[in-house]
Amino acid sequence: MSNSSISIMLVSGSHERLQMAAMVASVGAVSGNEVAVFLSMNALQYFVKDANAEAPAEGSFGEIMSGKNVPHFKNLFESAVELGDAKIYPCSMAMDVLEIAEEALESYLSEPLGLTKFLVDAGDSQIWTF
Amino acid sequence: MAEKKTIDARGSYCPGPLMELIAGIKLIEVGDELEVLSSDKGSANDIPEWVNKVGHEMVSSTEDQGVWHIVVRKAK
C-alpha cells in the first residue's frame, strides 16, 4: 500500500468508536500516512485536561474491552502525534458550544479548526467517520 | 557491536505492542535489534507488516507457549 492521507472525523462519545478511531489514527500515522483528526460533538469532552476519560460502552464488546489491557484511546492519539506526526484538531464550533478554552485541552492537540478548513485540507484524502 | 534490547508487551492488545516497538526503535541505533514480547496474536501478524512497510528488517518471529518473540533490526 502506498502512503496516503487519512482524515478522521470523530464525533461519537462511545468507547468502541473512540477506540477504533484512535487505532486508525495511530497505526495510520506510524505507517507513513498523513493523518488529521477532527474532534467534535460528543468526542471532544474527553480531550479536556483532567476530564473523566472513561467513555461508556456502546455494546457488549465495549464492556468486555473495558476489563482488558487495551491501550487507552487517549494514549493512542498521543502516540499518533508523537510517533507519527498526526494532527488532532479540536472543532471550534464544539469548543464554543461546550465553552471550552484552548488552554483547557490536552497539549498534544493542534490549534482549533473550523469544519470548512478541515474539509478543504482533507481534499481528496480518505475520510473516516466515527 | 550491535545491541539487542527487549520490550515486554505481554498482556497488551493491538496496537499496544506495535506502539511500544515504534517508541523503542526511536531510541536505538541503526543496526541494533529490538525484541518485542507479545501475547497478542494480532500484533504478531501486524508487526512484520509495519516493519516491511517502513523499511526496517524482520530478524525472526517465534512463538513459545503463547508468547511471540518478534525481533526487528533498525535499518534506517
N, CA and C atoms of all chains as a GROMACS GRO file, in nm:
protein
  618
    1MET      N    1   0.084  -0.120   0.000
    1MET     CA    2   0.000   0.000   0.000
    1MET      C    3   0.087   0.124   0.000
    2SER      N    4   0.056   0.218  -0.086
    2SER     CA    5   0.135   0.341  -0.086
    2SER      C    6   0.085   0.434   0.024
    3ASN      N    7   0.167   0.530   0.060
    3ASN     CA    8   0.128   0.624   0.164
    3ASN      C    9   0.019   0.716   0.112
    4SER      N   10  -0.069   0.759   0.202
    4SER     CA   11  -0.176   0.847   0.161
    4SER      C   12  -0.216   0.935   0.279
    5SER      N   13  -0.318   1.015   0.256
    5SER     CA   14  -0.368   1.100   0.364
    5SER      C   15  -0.496   1.038   0.420
    6ILE      N   16  -0.505   1.038   0.550
    6ILE     CA   17  -0.623   0.986   0.618
    6ILE      C   18  -0.682   1.098   0.703
    7SER      N   19  -0.808   1.129   0.678
    7SER     CA   20  -0.877   1.231   0.758
    7SER      C   21  -0.985   1.161   0.840
    8ILE      N   22  -0.985   1.188   0.968
    8ILE     CA   23  -1.078   1.121   1.058
    8ILE      C   24  -1.168   1.225   1.126
    9MET      N   25  -1.300   1.205   1.111
    9MET     CA   26  -1.395   1.289   1.184
    9MET      C   27  -1.447   1.207   1.301
   10LEU      N   28  -1.416   1.251   1.421
   10LEU     CA   29  -1.455   1.175   1.540
   10LEU      C   30  -1.561   1.254   1.615
   11VAL      N   31  -1.683   1.200   1.617
   11VAL     CA   32  -1.793   1.274   1.680
   11VAL      C   33  -1.861   1.193   1.791
   12SER      N   34  -1.834   1.065   1.797
   12SER     CA   35  -1.901   0.980   1.895
   12SER      C   36  -1.832   0.986   2.031
   13GLY      N   37  -1.908   0.963   2.136
   13GLY     CA   38  -1.851   0.955   2.270
   13GLY      C   39  -1.848   0.812   2.320
   14SER      N   40  -1.871   0.715   2.233
   14SER     CA   41  -1.873   0.575   2.280
   14SER      C   42  -1.732   0.518   2.279
   15HIS      N   43  -1.709   0.428   2.374
   15HIS     CA   44  -1.576   0.369   2.389
   15HIS      C   45  -1.529   0.301   2.260
   16GLU      N   46  -1.618   0.221   2.200
   16GLU     CA   47  -1.578   0.146   2.081
   16GLU      C   48  -1.534   0.239   1.967
   17ARG      N   49  -1.611   0.343   1.944
   17ARG     CA   50  -1.579   0.432   1.831
   17ARG      C   51  -1.454   0.516   1.859
   18LEU      N   52  -1.441   0.562   1.982
   18LEU     CA   53  -1.320   0.635   2.018
   18LEU      C   54  -1.197   0.546   2.002
   19GLN      N   55  -1.212   0.419   2.044
   19GLN     CA   56  -1.100   0.325   2.036
   19GLN      C   57  -1.061   0.297   1.891
   20MET      N   58  -1.163   0.272   1.807
   20MET     CA   59  -1.134   0.238   1.667
   20MET      C   60  -1.071   0.358   1.595
   21ALA      N   61  -1.123   0.476   1.624
   21ALA     CA   62  -1.065   0.597   1.563
   21ALA      C   63  -0.920   0.614   1.606
   22ALA      N   64  -0.892   0.588   1.734
   22ALA     CA   65  -0.756   0.601   1.786
   22ALA      C   66  -0.664   0.498   1.722
   23MET      N   67  -0.716   0.379   1.698
   23MET     CA   68  -0.636   0.274   1.635
   23MET      C   69  -0.602   0.313   1.491
   24VAL      N   70  -0.702   0.360   1.417
   24VAL     CA   71  -0.678   0.400   1.278
   24VAL      C   72  -0.577   0.516   1.274
   25ALA      N   73  -0.597   0.613   1.364
   25ALA     CA   74  -0.507   0.730   1.365
   25ALA      C   75  -0.364   0.690   1.398
   26SER      N   76  -0.347   0.608   1.501
   26SER     CA   77  -0.211   0.576   1.545
   26SER      C   78  -0.141   0.484   1.446
   27VAL      N   79  -0.207   0.377   1.405
   27VAL     CA   80  -0.143   0.284   1.312
   27VAL      C   81  -0.123   0.352   1.176
   28GLY      N   82  -0.221   0.429   1.134
   28GLY     CA   83  -0.207   0.501   1.007
   28GLY      C   84  -0.090   0.597   1.011
   29ALA      N   85  -0.077   0.671   1.119
   29ALA     CA   86   0.029   0.772   1.128
   29ALA      C   87   0.168   0.708   1.135
   30VAL      N   88   0.182   0.604   1.212
   30VAL     CA   89   0.316   0.544   1.224
   30VAL      C   90   0.353   0.461   1.102
   31SER      N   91   0.258   0.441   1.011
   31SER     CA   92   0.288   0.367   0.889
   31SER      C   93   0.314   0.462   0.772
   32GLY      N   94   0.337   0.587   0.801
   32GLY     CA   95   0.379   0.681   0.698
   32GLY      C   96   0.269   0.760   0.632
   33ASN      N   97   0.146   0.746   0.681
   33ASN     CA   98   0.037   0.824   0.623
   33ASN      C   99   0.025   0.959   0.694
   34GLU      N  100  -0.026   1.056   0.621
   34GLU     CA  101  -0.053   1.186   0.681
   34GLU      C  102  -0.190   1.177   0.746
   35VAL      N  103  -0.197   1.195   0.876
   35VAL     CA  104  -0.324   1.175   0.947
   35VAL      C  105  -0.371   1.306   1.011
   36ALA      N  106  -0.497   1.340   0.986
   36ALA     CA  107  -0.558   1.456   1.050
   36ALA      C  108  -0.689   1.410   1.115
   37VAL      N  109  -0.707   1.448   1.242
   37VAL     CA  110  -0.827   1.409   1.316
   37VAL      C  111  -0.903   1.535   1.355
   38PHE      N  112  -1.034   1.531   1.334
   38PHE     CA  113  -1.120   1.645   1.370
   38PHE      C  114  -1.210   1.598   1.485
   39LEU      N  115  -1.193   1.659   1.602
   39LEU     CA  116  -1.270   1.618   1.720
   39LEU      C  117  -1.390   1.709   1.739
   40SER      N  118  -1.509   1.650   1.739
   40SER     CA  119  -1.627   1.734   1.757
   40SER      C  120  -1.736   1.659   1.836
   41MET      N  121  -1.847   1.725   1.852
   41MET     CA  122  -1.965   1.669   1.919
   41MET      C  123  -1.928   1.597   2.051
   42ASN      N  124  -1.973   1.473   2.065
   42ASN     CA  125  -1.955   1.402   2.192
   42ASN      C  126  -1.812   1.355   2.218
   43ALA      N  127  -1.726   1.365   2.118
   43ALA     CA  128  -1.589   1.316   2.136
   43ALA      C  129  -1.499   1.417   2.207
   44LEU      N  130  -1.529   1.544   2.190
   44LEU     CA  131  -1.434   1.647   2.235
   44LEU      C  132  -1.414   1.649   2.387
   45GLN      N  133  -1.520   1.621   2.461
   45GLN     CA  134  -1.515   1.631   2.608
   45GLN      C  135  -1.400   1.550   2.670
   46TYR      N  136  -1.363   1.439   2.606
   46TYR     CA  137  -1.260   1.352   2.665
   46TYR      C  138  -1.120   1.411   2.652
   47PHE      N  139  -1.107   1.516   2.574
   47PHE     CA  140  -0.975   1.573   2.550
   47PHE      C  141  -0.952   1.701   2.629
   48VAL      N  142  -1.043   1.726   2.723
   48VAL     CA  143  -1.020   1.833   2.820
   48VAL      C  144  -0.928   1.776   2.927
   49LYS      N  145  -0.821   1.852   2.961
   49LYS     CA  146  -0.726   1.805   3.063
   49LYS      C  147  -0.801   1.769   3.191
   50ASP      N  148  -0.764   1.658   3.250
   50ASP     CA  149  -0.818   1.610   3.379
   50ASP      C  150  -0.967   1.574   3.374
   51ALA      N  151  -1.025   1.572   3.255
   51ALA     CA  152  -1.166   1.531   3.246
   51ALA      C  153  -1.175   1.379   3.260
   52ASN      N  154  -1.292   1.330   3.296
   52ASN     CA  155  -1.314   1.186   3.302
   52ASN      C  156  -1.298   1.128   3.161
   53ALA      N  157  -1.205   1.036   3.146
   53ALA     CA  158  -1.177   0.980   3.012
   53ALA      C  159  -1.230   0.838   2.998
   54GLU      N  160  -1.321   0.799   3.086
   54GLU     CA  161  -1.380   0.665   3.075
   54GLU      C  162  -1.509   0.677   2.995
   55ALA      N  163  -1.500   0.643   2.868
   55ALA     CA  164  -1.616   0.654   2.780
   55ALA      C  165  -1.708   0.534   2.798
   56PRO      N  166  -1.840   0.556   2.793
   56PRO     CA  167  -1.934   0.445   2.809
   56PRO      C  168  -1.932   0.351   2.689
   57ALA      N  169  -1.956   0.223   2.717
   57ALA     CA  170  -1.961   0.124   2.609
   57ALA      C  171  -2.089   0.140   2.530
   58GLU      N  172  -2.077   0.112   2.400
   58GLU     CA  173  -2.194   0.118   2.313
   58GLU      C  174  -2.262  -0.019   2.310
   59GLY      N  175  -2.184  -0.124   2.329
   59GLY     CA  176  -2.237  -0.260   2.324
   59GLY      C  177  -2.152  -0.354   2.407
   60SER      N  178  -2.175  -0.483   2.388
   60SER     CA  179  -2.106  -0.582   2.471
   60SER      C  180  -1.955  -0.582   2.450
   61PHE      N  181  -1.913  -0.551   2.327
   61PHE     CA  182  -1.769  -0.550   2.301
   61PHE      C  183  -1.699  -0.446   2.388
   62GLY      N  184  -1.760  -0.328   2.396
   62GLY     CA  185  -1.702  -0.221   2.477
   62GLY      C  186  -1.695  -0.258   2.623
   63GLU      N  187  -1.797  -0.329   2.670
   63GLU     CA  188  -1.796  -0.372   2.810
   63GLU      C  189  -1.684  -0.470   2.837
   64ILE      N  190  -1.667  -0.565   2.746
   64ILE     CA  191  -1.559  -0.664   2.762
   64ILE      C  192  -1.423  -0.595   2.752
   65MET      N  193  -1.412  -0.505   2.656
   65MET     CA  194  -1.285  -0.435   2.633
   65MET      C  195  -1.239  -0.358   2.757
   66SER      N  196  -1.336  -0.304   2.830
   66SER     CA  197  -1.302  -0.225   2.948
   66SER      C  198  -1.228  -0.307   3.054
   67GLY      N  199  -1.250  -0.438   3.052
   67GLY     CA  200  -1.184  -0.524   3.150
   67GLY      C  201  -1.052  -0.581   3.102
   68LYS      N  202  -1.011  -0.542   2.983
   68LYS     CA  203  -0.886  -0.595   2.927
   68LYS      C  204  -0.780  -0.486   2.921
   69ASN      N  205  -0.657  -0.530   2.900
   69ASN     CA  206  -0.545  -0.435   2.895
   69ASN      C  207  -0.529  -0.377   2.754
   70VAL      N  208  -0.635  -0.310   2.710
   70VAL     CA  209  -0.634  -0.246   2.578
   70VAL      C  210  -0.577  -0.105   2.597
   71PRO      N  211  -0.485  -0.062   2.508
   71PRO     CA  212  -0.429   0.073   2.525
   71PRO      C  213  -0.540   0.178   2.525
   72HIS      N  214  -0.530   0.274   2.616
   72HIS     CA  215  -0.635   0.377   2.625
   72HIS      C  216  -0.636   0.462   2.498
   73PHE      N  217  -0.756   0.497   2.453
   73PHE     CA  218  -0.764   0.571   2.326
   73PHE      C  219  -0.688   0.703   2.332
   74LYS      N  220  -0.684   0.766   2.447
   74LYS     CA  221  -0.611   0.894   2.455
   74LYS      C  222  -0.460   0.871   2.440
   75ASN      N  223  -0.411   0.761   2.495
   75ASN     CA  224  -0.268   0.730   2.478
   75ASN      C  225  -0.236   0.702   2.332
   76LEU      N  226  -0.330   0.635   2.264
   76LEU     CA  227  -0.306   0.606   2.121
   76LEU      C  228  -0.305   0.734   2.039
   77PHE      N  229  -0.396   0.825   2.070
   77PHE     CA  230  -0.395   0.952   1.996
   77PHE      C  231  -0.265   1.029   2.023
   78GLU      N  232  -0.220   1.026   2.146
   78GLU     CA  233  -0.095   1.095   2.179
   78GLU      C  234   0.023   1.030   2.104
   79SER      N  235   0.022   0.896   2.097
   79SER     CA  236   0.127   0.827   2.022
   79SER      C  237   0.120   0.862   1.874
   80ALA      N  238  -0.001   0.877   1.822
   80ALA     CA  239  -0.017   0.913   1.680
   80ALA      C  240   0.052   1.046   1.653
   81VAL      N  241   0.041   1.139   1.747
   81VAL     CA  242   0.104   1.270   1.731
   81VAL      C  243   0.255   1.260   1.751
   82GLU      N  244   0.296   1.194   1.858
   82GLU     CA  245   0.438   1.193   1.894
   82GLU      C  246   0.521   1.103   1.804
   83LEU      N  247   0.466   0.989   1.767
   83LEU     CA  248   0.545   0.893   1.688
   83LEU      C  249   0.519   0.905   1.539
   84GLY      N  250   0.401   0.959   1.502
   84GLY     CA  251   0.365   0.960   1.361
   84GLY      C  252   0.329   1.095   1.304
   85ASP      N  253   0.350   1.201   1.385
   85ASP     CA  254   0.323   1.338   1.337
   85ASP      C  255   0.178   1.361   1.294
   86ALA      N  256   0.085   1.287   1.352
   86ALA     CA  257  -0.057   1.313   1.323
   86ALA      C  258  -0.095   1.449   1.381
   87LYS      N  259  -0.198   1.508   1.323
   87LYS     CA  260  -0.251   1.634   1.375
   87LYS      C  261  -0.393   1.609   1.426
   88ILE      N  262  -0.420   1.655   1.546
   88ILE     CA  263  -0.554   1.638   1.603
   88ILE      C  264  -0.612   1.777   1.630
   89TYR      N  265  -0.720   1.807   1.559
   89TYR     CA  266  -0.776   1.942   1.567
   89TYR      C  267  -0.908   1.941   1.644
   90PRO      N  268  -0.919   2.020   1.749
   90PRO     CA  269  -1.049   2.035   1.813
   90PRO      C  270  -1.138   2.123   1.726
   91CYS      N  271  -1.264   2.088   1.717
   91CYS     CA  272  -1.361   2.163   1.636
   91CYS      C  273  -1.396   2.294   1.709
   92SER      N  274  -1.380   2.404   1.640
   92SER     CA  275  -1.403   2.533   1.706
   92SER      C  276  -1.551   2.550   1.743
   93MET      N  277  -1.640   2.494   1.664
   93MET     CA  278  -1.784   2.504   1.697
   93MET      C  279  -1.814   2.428   1.826
   94ALA      N  280  -1.759   2.306   1.840
   94ALA     CA  281  -1.783   2.227   1.962
   94ALA      C  282  -1.723   2.297   2.084
   95MET      N  283  -1.609   2.362   2.065
   95MET     CA  284  -1.549   2.435   2.177
   95MET      C  285  -1.638   2.550   2.220
   96ASP      N  286  -1.698   2.618   2.123
   96ASP     CA  287  -1.789   2.728   2.156
   96ASP      C  288  -1.912   2.677   2.231
   97VAL      N  289  -1.970   2.569   2.181
   97VAL     CA  290  -2.092   2.515   2.242
   97VAL      C  291  -2.065   2.468   2.386
   98LEU      N  292  -1.952   2.401   2.403
   98LEU     CA  293  -1.919   2.346   2.536
   98LEU      C  294  -1.845   2.447   2.624
   99GLU      N  295  -1.816   2.565   2.567
   99GLU     CA  296  -1.744   2.671   2.638
   99GLU      C  297  -1.609   2.621   2.692
  100ILE      N  298  -1.535   2.560   2.602
  100ILE     CA  299  -1.403   2.508   2.636
  100ILE      C  300  -1.297   2.601   2.579
  101ALA      N  301  -1.203   2.645   2.663
  101ALA     CA  302  -1.093   2.730   2.615
  101ALA      C  303  -0.983   2.640   2.558
  102GLU      N  304  -0.905   2.695   2.464
  102GLU     CA  305  -0.798   2.616   2.402
  102GLU      C  306  -0.698   2.565   2.507
  103GLU      N  307  -0.673   2.647   2.610
  103GLU     CA  308  -0.576   2.609   2.713
  103GLU      C  309  -0.623   2.491   2.795
  104ALA      N  310  -0.753   2.466   2.795
  104ALA     CA  311  -0.808   2.357   2.876
  104ALA      C  312  -0.790   2.221   2.810
  105LEU      N  313  -0.752   2.223   2.682
  105LEU     CA  314  -0.741   2.097   2.608
  105LEU      C  315  -0.601   2.036   2.621
  106GLU      N  316  -0.593   1.907   2.599
  106GLU     CA  317  -0.465   1.837   2.607
  106GLU      C  318  -0.362   1.904   2.516
  107SER      N  319  -0.238   1.908   2.563
  107SER     CA  320  -0.136   1.986   2.494
  107SER      C  321  -0.095   1.926   2.358
  108TYR      N  322  -0.123   1.796   2.336
  108TYR     CA  323  -0.084   1.736   2.208
  108TYR      C  324  -0.183   1.766   2.096
  109LEU      N  325  -0.292   1.835   2.131
  109LEU     CA  326  -0.386   1.876   2.026
  109LEU      C  327  -0.331   1.998   1.952
  110SER      N  328  -0.365   2.008   1.823
  110SER     CA  329  -0.327   2.125   1.745
  110SER      C  330  -0.427   2.238   1.769
  111GLU      N  331  -0.410   2.347   1.695
  111GLU     CA  332  -0.497   2.462   1.715
  111GLU      C  333  -0.640   2.429   1.670
  112PRO      N  334  -0.742   2.496   1.728
  112PRO     CA  335  -0.880   2.472   1.688
  112PRO      C  336  -0.901   2.502   1.540
  113LEU      N  337  -0.992   2.425   1.482
  113LEU     CA  338  -1.016   2.437   1.339
  113LEU      C  339  -1.167   2.437   1.313
  114GLY      N  340  -1.207   2.511   1.211
  114GLY     CA  341  -1.346   2.505   1.168
  114GLY      C  342  -1.364   2.392   1.067
  115LEU      N  343  -1.488   2.348   1.051
  115LEU     CA  344  -1.515   2.237   0.960
  115LEU      C  345  -1.475   2.268   0.817
  116THR      N  346  -1.500   2.393   0.776
  116THR     CA  347  -1.469   2.430   0.637
  116THR      C  348  -1.320   2.410   0.606
  117LYS      N  349  -1.237   2.459   0.695
  117LYS     CA  350  -1.092   2.447   0.675
  117LYS      C  351  -1.050   2.300   0.678
  118PHE      N  352  -1.109   2.223   0.770
  118PHE     CA  353  -1.074   2.081   0.778
  118PHE      C  354  -1.108   2.010   0.647
  119LEU      N  355  -1.226   2.039   0.593
  119LEU     CA  356  -1.268   1.973   0.469
  119LEU      C  357  -1.184   2.019   0.349
  120VAL      N  358  -1.149   2.148   0.348
  120VAL     CA  359  -1.063   2.198   0.240
  120VAL      C  360  -0.928   2.126   0.245
  121ASP      N  361  -0.872   2.117   0.366
  121ASP     CA  362  -0.743   2.050   0.382
  121ASP      C  363  -0.752   1.901   0.349
  122ALA      N  364  -0.866   1.842   0.381
  122ALA     CA  365  -0.883   1.697   0.358
  122ALA      C  366  -0.877   1.665   0.209
  123GLY      N  367  -0.927   1.758   0.128
  123GLY     CA  368  -0.919   1.741  -0.018
  123GLY      C  369  -0.968   1.605  -0.063
  124ASP      N  370  -0.881   1.534  -0.132
  124ASP     CA  371  -0.918   1.403  -0.187
  124ASP      C  372  -0.877   1.287  -0.096
  125SER      N  373  -0.839   1.318   0.028
  125SER     CA  374  -0.794   1.209   0.116
  125SER      C  375  -0.911   1.119   0.156
  126GLN      N  376  -0.877   1.003   0.210
  126GLN     CA  377  -0.982   0.917   0.265
  126GLN      C  378  -1.039   0.986   0.388
  127ILE      N  379  -1.172   0.991   0.401
  127ILE     CA  380  -1.232   1.049   0.522
  127ILE      C  381  -1.305   0.938   0.597
  128TRP      N  382  -1.262   0.915   0.719
  128TRP     CA  383  -1.322   0.813   0.804
  128TRP      C  384  -1.404   0.883   0.911
  129THR      N  385  -1.524   0.837   0.932
  129THR     CA  386  -1.608   0.899   1.035
  129THR      C  387  -1.642   0.799   1.145
  130PHE      N  388  -1.622   0.841   1.268
  130PHE     CA  389  -1.652   0.756   1.383
  130PHE      C  390  -1.745   0.830   1.479
  131MET      N  391   2.954  -0.287   1.838
  131MET     CA  392   2.878  -0.411   1.818
  131MET      C  393   2.728  -0.383   1.836
  132ALA      N  394   2.648  -0.448   1.748
  132ALA     CA  395   2.503  -0.426   1.756
  132ALA      C  396   2.446  -0.481   1.887
  133GLU      N  397   2.352  -0.407   1.941
  133GLU     CA  398   2.293  -0.449   2.068
  133GLU      C  399   2.152  -0.500   2.044
  134LYS      N  400   2.100  -0.576   2.140
  134LYS     CA  401   1.960  -0.619   2.133
  134LYS      C  402   1.890  -0.588   2.264
  135LYS      N  403   1.785  -0.509   2.255
  135LYS     CA  404   1.706  -0.477   2.374
  135LYS      C  405   1.572  -0.551   2.363
  136THR      N  406   1.508  -0.570   2.477
  136THR     CA  407   1.380  -0.641   2.479
  136THR      C  408   1.272  -0.553   2.540
  137ILE      N  409   1.157  -0.552   2.474
  137ILE     CA  410   1.040  -0.481   2.528
  137ILE      C  411   0.936  -0.586   2.563
  138ASP      N  412   0.890  -0.582   2.686
  138ASP     CA  413   0.790  -0.680   2.729
  138ASP      C  414   0.650  -0.619   2.715
  139ALA      N  415   0.581  -0.657   2.608
  139ALA     CA  416   0.446  -0.603   2.585
  139ALA      C  417   0.340  -0.712   2.606
  140ARG      N  418   0.376  -0.814   2.683
  140ARG     CA  419   0.279  -0.921   2.708
  140ARG      C  420   0.159  -0.865   2.784
  141GLY      N  421   0.043  -0.911   2.746
  141GLY     CA  422  -0.080  -0.867   2.814
  141GLY      C  423  -0.145  -0.748   2.747
  142SER      N  424  -0.074  -0.681   2.657
  142SER     CA  425  -0.130  -0.564   2.589
  142SER      C  426  -0.192  -0.605   2.456
  143TYR      N  427  -0.300  -0.540   2.422
  143TYR     CA  428  -0.370  -0.572   2.297
  143TYR      C  429  -0.332  -0.473   2.186
  144CYS      N  430  -0.361  -0.513   2.063
  144CYS     CA  431  -0.336  -0.433   1.945
  144CYS      C  432  -0.396  -0.293   1.959
  145PRO      N  433  -0.327  -0.186   1.922
  145PRO     CA  434  -0.191  -0.184   1.867
  145PRO      C  435  -0.085  -0.153   1.972
  146GLY      N  436  -0.109  -0.191   2.098
  146GLY     CA  437  -0.014  -0.161   2.206
  146GLY      C  438   0.127  -0.210   2.179
  147PRO      N  439   0.146  -0.341   2.147
  147PRO     CA  440   0.284  -0.388   2.122
  147PRO      C  441   0.352  -0.315   2.007
  148LEU      N  442   0.277  -0.284   1.901
  148LEU     CA  443   0.336  -0.211   1.788
  148LEU      C  444   0.382  -0.072   1.831
  149MET      N  445   0.298  -0.005   1.909
  149MET     CA  446   0.334   0.130   1.955
  149MET      C  447   0.458   0.126   2.045
  150GLU      N  448   0.465   0.022   2.128
  150GLU     CA  449   0.583   0.011   2.216
  150GLU      C  450   0.708  -0.016   2.133
  151LEU      N  451   0.692  -0.097   2.028
  151LEU     CA  452   0.805  -0.124   1.939
  151LEU      C  453   0.853   0.005   1.872
  152ILE      N  454   0.759   0.083   1.822
  152ILE     CA  455   0.797   0.205   1.749
  152ILE      C  456   0.864   0.305   1.843
  153ALA      N  457   0.811   0.318   1.963
  153ALA     CA  458   0.874   0.407   2.061
  153ALA      C  459   1.016   0.359   2.090
  154GLY      N  460   1.032   0.227   2.102
  154GLY     CA  461   1.164   0.170   2.132
  154GLY      C  462   1.262   0.188   2.017
  155ILE      N  463   1.213   0.174   1.896
  155ILE     CA  464   1.301   0.184   1.778
  155ILE      C  465   1.361   0.324   1.765
  156LYS      N  466   1.285   0.423   1.810
  156LYS     CA  467   1.337   0.560   1.802
  156LYS      C  468   1.459   0.578   1.892
  157LEU      N  469   1.471   0.494   1.993
  157LEU     CA  470   1.576   0.513   2.092
  157LEU      C  471   1.703   0.432   2.065
  158ILE      N  472   1.698   0.342   1.965
  158ILE     CA  473   1.816   0.259   1.940
  158ILE      C  474   1.890   0.306   1.814
  159GLU      N  475   2.010   0.253   1.795
  159GLU     CA  476   2.093   0.292   1.681
  159GLU      C  477   2.061   0.205   1.559
  160VAL      N  478   2.088   0.258   1.441
  160VAL     CA  479   2.074   0.179   1.318
  160VAL      C  480   2.164   0.056   1.329
  161GLY      N  481   2.107  -0.058   1.296
  161GLY     CA  482   2.184  -0.184   1.306
  161GLY      C  483   2.153  -0.262   1.433
  162ASP      N  484   2.104  -0.191   1.535
  162ASP     CA  485   2.067  -0.260   1.660
  162ASP      C  486   1.935  -0.335   1.642
  163GLU      N  487   1.916  -0.434   1.728
  163GLU     CA  488   1.793  -0.514   1.722
  163GLU      C  489   1.706  -0.488   1.844
  164LEU      N  490   1.576  -0.505   1.822
  164LEU     CA  491   1.480  -0.489   1.930
  164LEU      C  492   1.390  -0.612   1.931
  165GLU      N  493   1.375  -0.671   2.048
  165GLU     CA  494   1.286  -0.786   2.060
  165GLU      C  495   1.160  -0.743   2.134
  166VAL      N  496   1.044  -0.775   2.078
  166VAL     CA  497   0.916  -0.745   2.144
  166VAL      C  498   0.853  -0.876   2.186
  167LEU      N  499   0.815  -0.883   2.311
  167LEU     CA  500   0.740  -0.999   2.359
  167LEU      C  501   0.592  -0.962   2.358
  168SER      N  502   0.512  -1.043   2.288
  168SER     CA  503   0.369  -1.011   2.277
  168SER      C  504   0.286  -1.137   2.293
  169SER      N  505   0.179  -1.126   2.370
  169SER     CA  506   0.087  -1.239   2.384
  169SER      C  507  -0.034  -1.220   2.292
  170ASP      N  508  -0.030  -1.114   2.212
  170ASP     CA  509  -0.141  -1.081   2.123
  170ASP      C  510  -0.109  -1.130   1.981
  171LYS      N  511  -0.187  -1.227   1.936
  171LYS     CA  512  -0.158  -1.288   1.806
  171LYS      C  513  -0.173  -1.187   1.692
  172GLY      N  514  -0.270  -1.098   1.704
  172GLY     CA  515  -0.290  -0.996   1.601
  172GLY      C  516  -0.166  -0.911   1.584
  173SER      N  517  -0.104  -0.877   1.694
  173SER     CA  518   0.017  -0.795   1.687
  173SER      C  519   0.131  -0.873   1.623
  174ALA      N  520   0.136  -1.003   1.651
  174ALA     CA  521   0.241  -1.086   1.591
  174ALA      C  522   0.228  -1.087   1.439
  175ASN      N  523   0.106  -1.077   1.391
  175ASN     CA  524   0.085  -1.071   1.246
  175ASN      C  525   0.109  -0.931   1.191
  176ASP      N  526   0.072  -0.831   1.269
  176ASP     CA  527   0.077  -0.693   1.222
  176ASP      C  528   0.217  -0.632   1.224
  177ILE      N  529   0.296  -0.666   1.324
  177ILE     CA  530   0.427  -0.603   1.338
  177ILE      C  531   0.515  -0.626   1.214
  178PRO      N  532   0.522  -0.750   1.160
  178PRO     CA  533   0.603  -0.768   1.038
  178PRO      C  534   0.551  -0.682   0.921
  179GLU      N  535   0.419  -0.664   0.915
  179GLU     CA  536   0.363  -0.578   0.809
  179GLU      C  537   0.418  -0.436   0.821
  180TRP      N  538   0.416  -0.385   0.945
  180TRP     CA  539   0.466  -0.249   0.969
  180TRP      C  540   0.616  -0.242   0.937
  181VAL      N  541   0.690  -0.341   0.981
  181VAL     CA  542   0.836  -0.342   0.959
  181VAL      C  543   0.866  -0.336   0.809
  182ASN      N  544   0.795  -0.416   0.731
  182ASN     CA  545   0.817  -0.415   0.586
  182ASN      C  546   0.773  -0.283   0.524
  183LYS      N  547   0.663  -0.229   0.574
  183LYS     CA  548   0.609  -0.105   0.518
  183LYS      C  549   0.707   0.011   0.534
  184VAL      N  550   0.766   0.022   0.652
  184VAL     CA  551   0.850   0.140   0.677
  184VAL      C  552   0.998   0.115   0.648
  185GLY      N  553   1.035  -0.008   0.613
  185GLY     CA  554   1.170  -0.033   0.568
  185GLY      C  555   1.270  -0.076   0.672
  186HIS      N  556   1.224  -0.130   0.784
  186HIS     CA  557   1.318  -0.194   0.877
  186HIS      C  558   1.329  -0.341   0.838
  187GLU      N  559   1.393  -0.421   0.924
  187GLU     CA  560   1.423  -0.559   0.883
  187GLU      C  561   1.369  -0.656   0.988
  188MET      N  562   1.291  -0.753   0.944
  188MET     CA  563   1.247  -0.859   1.035
  188MET      C  564   1.360  -0.958   1.053
  189VAL      N  565   1.395  -0.986   1.176
  189VAL     CA  566   1.501  -1.084   1.203
  189VAL      C  567   1.439  -1.220   1.228
  190SER      N  568   1.338  -1.224   1.315
  190SER     CA  569   1.271  -1.351   1.343
  190SER      C  570   1.140  -1.326   1.416
  191SER      N  571   1.054  -1.427   1.411
  191SER     CA  572   0.930  -1.424   1.488
  191SER      C  573   0.898  -1.567   1.528
  192THR      N  574   0.906  -1.593   1.657
  192THR     CA  575   0.882  -1.729   1.704
  192THR      C  576   0.782  -1.727   1.818
  193GLU      N  577   0.707  -1.834   1.832
  193GLU     CA  578   0.606  -1.842   1.937
  193GLU      C  579   0.645  -1.950   2.038
  194ASP      N  580   0.636  -1.915   2.163
  194ASP     CA  581   0.668  -2.011   2.268
  194ASP      C  582   0.564  -1.998   2.380
  195GLN      N  583   0.482  -2.098   2.394
  195GLN     CA  584   0.379  -2.101   2.499
  195GLN      C  585   0.292  -1.976   2.501
  196GLY      N  586   0.246  -1.939   2.382
  196GLY     CA  587   0.152  -1.827   2.374
  196GLY      C  588   0.217  -1.689   2.374
  197VAL      N  589   0.348  -1.686   2.373
  197VAL     CA  590   0.418  -1.556   2.368
  197VAL      C  591   0.502  -1.550   2.239
  198TRP      N  592   0.481  -1.445   2.163
  198TRP     CA  593   0.559  -1.426   2.041
  198TRP      C  594   0.682  -1.343   2.072
  199HIS      N  595   0.794  -1.390   2.021
  199HIS     CA  596   0.921  -1.317   2.033
  199HIS      C  597   0.952  -1.262   1.893
  200ILE      N  598   0.935  -1.134   1.877
  200ILE     CA  599   0.949  -1.072   1.745
  200ILE      C  600   1.074  -0.984   1.749
  201VAL      N  601   1.169  -1.017   1.663
  201VAL     CA  602   1.297  -0.944   1.663
  201VAL      C  603   1.308  -0.862   1.534
  202VAL      N  604   1.334  -0.734   1.554
  202VAL     CA  605   1.340  -0.638   1.442
  202VAL      C  606   1.476  -0.569   1.445
  203ARG      N  607   1.534  -0.548   1.326
  203ARG     CA  608   1.659  -0.471   1.318
  203ARG      C  609   1.629  -0.334   1.260
  204LYS      N  610   1.678  -0.231   1.328
  204LYS     CA  611   1.658  -0.095   1.278
  204LYS      C  612   1.746  -0.074   1.155
  205ALA      N  613   1.685  -0.038   1.043
  205ALA     CA  614   1.760  -0.032   0.917
  205ALA      C  615   1.787   0.111   0.870
  206LYS      N  616   1.728   0.208   0.935
  206LYS     CA  617   1.749   0.346   0.885
  206LYS      C  618   1.728   0.445   0.997
   0.00000   0.00000   0.00000
